[in-house]
Amino acid sequence: MVHPLSQAEADRVFSKEDREESAKRLRRQYRNARQRFDRNIKRCEQLLADFDKRTGTLWDLADRERCAERAQINAMEMHALEALMRGIVGQ
């Protein structure tokens, strides 16, 4: 939660246009993070399907775990960007 005095100071210093411009950049970063997340999830599903086949190896499973870790990092990044956008836009 933002202290009321610091919020009043922020409202005085930053105009609505400044906030919208900053939020616009964050939205672009969010879209990029979302695309990376979707690609990692799709790759995880593909690697898991390959592992389920008879030709799958333990390396496929290890690669799937690495993709899952990347997807988790992307999800945390998206969450942080959402929090920043809420703080900037004031929703």
N, C-alpha and C positions, 0 to 999 in steps of 0.2 A: 504494500500500500504506500502511496506517495504522501508525504507530509503536505498539508494544505498550503503552507507558506512556500515550499519549494515548487509546488504545482502552480501557484499564482505567479511566481517569478518566471517559471518556464512559459506560461501563457503570455507574460509581458514581453519576454525576449524573442520567442519564436512565433512568427506569424502562421496563419493557417496555410498559406502557400508553402512555407518552409516545411511544415509538417507533412503536407501532401507530397511534396517532392521526395522527402525522406522515405515516406511510406511506399512510394512508387518504386524506388530502388530496392527496398526490402521485398516487395512483391515479386520483382524480377528474380532476386536471389531465392525466394521461396519456390518459384516455379522451377528453377534449375535444380534445387534440392529435391523437389518432388519427382522430376524426371529421373534423376540419379536413383532415387528410392525405387521407382517403378522398374527401372532397368535391373537393379540388383535383385528385386523380388522375382522378376521374370527369369533371370539367370539361375536363381536358387531353385525355382520350380523345375527348370530344365535339367539342372544337375541332379536333383533328386529323382527325376524320372529316369535319367541315365543310370543312376545307381541301382534303381529297382530292376533294370534289365539284367540279363545274365552277363552282359559284357561290362557292366559297371565295376569299378574298382574302389578301393578305399580312398584313392586320391580324389575321385569324384565327390565322395562324401566330405572330404577335407575342404575341397573347393567350395562346396555348398555352405559349409560352416563359415568360411571366409566371406562369402557373399552375404550371408545372414548378418554377420557382424557389421559389414558395411551398411546394410539396410538399416540396422539399428542406429548406427551413427547418423545416417541421413534423417531418420525419424526424430532423433534428439535435436538435430540442427533445425528441422522444420518447426519443432515445438518452440525453440528459442526465438526463431524469427517471428512466429505468431505472437509470442509474448512482447517482443519489441514493437511490432506493428500495433498491438493493442495499446501499448504505452504511448506511442507517438500519436496515434489517431485519437486516442482517448475513449475507446469503446469499452 
